[in-house]
Amino acid sequence: MEATTQSLSSKIKTTSIYLAQLKLSAMNGIVRTSPLILIGDQFLPLPGQTLAPAPAIMGDWVIGLTNGGAPTNVSLSVVSISHADPNQIVRINPIPLEHGQKSFIPFMLSVDLLNNRIYAMDYLPGKVVAVGFTQDGNMSVAWGGPVDQRTISFLTLIGPPDQRVLVSTNINPNATHQQLEQGAQGADYTYTEQIVRRDVATGSILAESDFFLAMSPGILVTPGYGGLIYEMLYNGHIMALQVAPALTTTGSNATAETSSG
């Protein structure tokens, strides 16, 4: 991710590019590695945690999460490092593991600066969590804790700041341990999954689709025009989904995703 700052006195433009392991700075066309910020080291101070996937920029902070390198029996951390001072670090472990569980998520989290929120997920325990984070460094778990939802893809934020919606996939809770292990290893994706839309304020489900064939792992659930959501399936097809009223068993209207393609 890229952040740009400019000195008012010298008018020298500096562009910083953050990777999971280091910071590269380009000043007047000259690229340098920073000896002060080693993002990978800063993201991994806890024993047992694995490499961080790509970080995100959130205002004055670089945000990342651990356990992207390989499955581990240590819960992941969401870590914030000050862009100005790499020694200023805030971290939280928002998804505690139960006995026998492992943690693994090889994809970056999502951030929402205007709503002071970070959204993270952990594939193996099957959780999605919202973390409140303000620019003064205050970090806390929102929604009352993580919710049950398993995904091995990115989380998408849509809508204006006061009507933000979190859109992502949810792997069928009936998926077998073998299917989940195959997914973690990148060997095969034979489970089914669905699209879920959540209210970012409360974490409550606004709409959910039927279950369909697995999507390609690590693919963004992509918003389109007219309320359409596009999903790239593992079998090479693209599916379009749109929110529509659904008839419940009592005859009243609820909200569901309908698909085409």
N, C-alpha and C positions, 0 to 999 in steps of 0.2 A: 504494500500500500504506500501511497506517496503523500508527503506533507511538505508544503512550501512556506518558508519564512523569508522576510526581507528586512535588512537593517536600514533604519531611517537615516542613519548618519553616513554610512558608506554606500548605500544603494546597491550592495552586492547581493545578488539573489542566490540563495542556497536551497537546493532540493535534496530532501532526504528520502531514501528508499529503504523500507524496513523489510527484512527477511526474518525467518524464524531464528536464524543463528547470528545475524550481525546487522549493523546499520551501515549503509553506503551513503556518503554525502558528495554531491557534485556542486562545486563552487567555481563559477566562471568557466565551466566546461571541464574542470579537473575532478576526476572521481577519486575519493579517498575512503578507506575503511576507518571507522571510528574506534579508537582503543578504549573508549569509555562505555560504549553500549554494545554488549554482546547479548542480543535478545534471547538467544537460546539458553545461555547460562542463567540469565535472570528469570526465565520462565520455568526453570527446572531446579529449584533449590531443595525440593523434597525428595528423599530417597524413594526409589521405586517408580517414580513417574517417568513417562517416556516423552519423546520429542514433541514439540509444539507444532501444529500446522500453521498456516499463514496467519499473521496478525492483522488487526484492523485498527484504523485511526479513529479516535473518538475525541474531538476537540484537542486538548493539550496532552492526550494520553495515547499510548500504544497498548492495545488490548489483545490478549491471546489466551488460549487455554491449552492445557497439557494433555498428554496421553494420546497423541496422534501417531506415534511411532509404532506401537505394538500393544496388544492387550496387556493389562497389568492389574494386579489385585489391590492397587492403591488408587483411591478416588482422584478424579481430576481437579485441577485448580483453574479458576478464572483469575488472570493476573493483569494488573494495570501498571504500566511503567511510564513515568513522566517523560514527555518528549524533551523537556528542558533539563531535567536532572534524573539520570538513570538510577540514582541511589534512592529515589522516592518511589517505592513499590507498595502497591496494595493488592492483596490477594484474598480469595475466599474459596472454600470447597463447598459448592452449592448442591452437589449430588452425592450424598453419602452412600457407600456401598453396603449392602446387606451381606451376611455371611455367605461365602462361596461365590459371590459375584465378582466380575472383572469389569474394567473400564476400558473403552476404546472408541475414539472418534477422530478420524483422520482429516476432518474438514473444519474450516474456520467457523467461528461464531458470527453472529450478526449484532450490529450496534445501531442505536437510535439516539443520537445526540439530543435532539429536540425534546425527547421524552425521558432523557436520563436513564436509558435502559440498555442492558446487554441481554442477549438471548443465546443460550447454549444448550447442547444436547449431548447425551451419552448413549451410544448405540447398544452396548451389551446389557446394561441394566434397564434400558428402554425408558429413558426419562428426558423431558424437556424442561428447562427452567428459565425464569426471568430473574435478572439481577439488577437492582437499582444502583446506579452509579452517578454521582454528581462530580463536577469539575474540581471541587475542593478535596476529592479523594475519599468521600464516604461511600462505602459499598455494603449492600445488604440484599438478602434473598427476598424476592417479591412473590406474589400469588400464594403466600402461605407455605411455599415449598415447591419442589418439582412435581410435575404431573406425569401420568403414565402415557407415554407416546414414544414409540421407537422409530427412529429414522437414521438412514446412513447417507443423507443428502443435506444440502444447505437449507437454511431457514430464510424465507422471503418475507419482507415487510412491505405492505401496500397501504394506500390510502393516505389522506392528510394527517398531520400530527394529532389532531383531536379525534380522529376516527381510524386510528391505525389498526391494522389486522395482521396477525402472524399466520402465514400460510406455509404448510409443510406436509410431508408424507407421514403416514403412520403404518408401520408394518403390522400385518394381521397378528393379533395376540395369540392365535392358534398355531403360529409358526413353530416348527419343532426346533429343538436344540441343535440338531444337525444342520438344518437350513440356516440358522443364525450363525453358526460356526463357519459354514461355507461362505456366507456373505462377508464375515470378518476377514477371511483369508483371500477374498476376491476370486474364489473358485467357481461359484455359481450363485444364481439368485432365483430360487424356485418358489419362494413365498409369494403371497399377494399383499398388496398395500392399498391405501386410500389417501385422498387429499383431505386435510383437516384445516379449517380456519378458526383461529382463536381471537378472542377479545384481548388485546395486549394489556388492558387495565386489570383484568381479573383472571385471565387464563381460561375462562369458560369457552366451550365450543360453540361457535356460531353456525357452522355448517360442516358437514362431512359427506363424502361420496361413498358409493359402494366400493367394495374391494375389487382391484383389477390386477393384471400382471405386474410384476416388479418393474420399477423404473430403473434406469441406468444409475448406478451409485455415483455420488458426488456431482450430480446434476442439479442445477437450480430449478425449482418450480417457478416457471416464468410467466409473469402477468402479461396480458395482451389487451387489445382494445375491446370495449364493450363488456368488460367484466370477465373475459375469457382467461382461463389459466391453461398453459400448455405443459404437457408432461412428456418427456422422452422415455419410452419404455426400453427395457433391456433387450427385447426382441427386435429392436430397430424401428418400431413404429412411433409416431407422435400422436398423442391423444389430447383433445381439447375438452375442458370442463367449464361449466358455467353454473352459477348458483341459480336455483329455481325452487319454487314451493314444492314441497313433498307432502303427499297425503299420508297421514298417520292412521293407525288402526282404529282410532276413534272418529276419524273423519275430519279432524281439524288440520290446519295447515302447519307444517314445520318447514325447516330450510334444509336443502340438500344440494349436493353437486350432481349435475347430470353430465354425461360424457358423450362425445361423438368422435368419429374417426377410429 
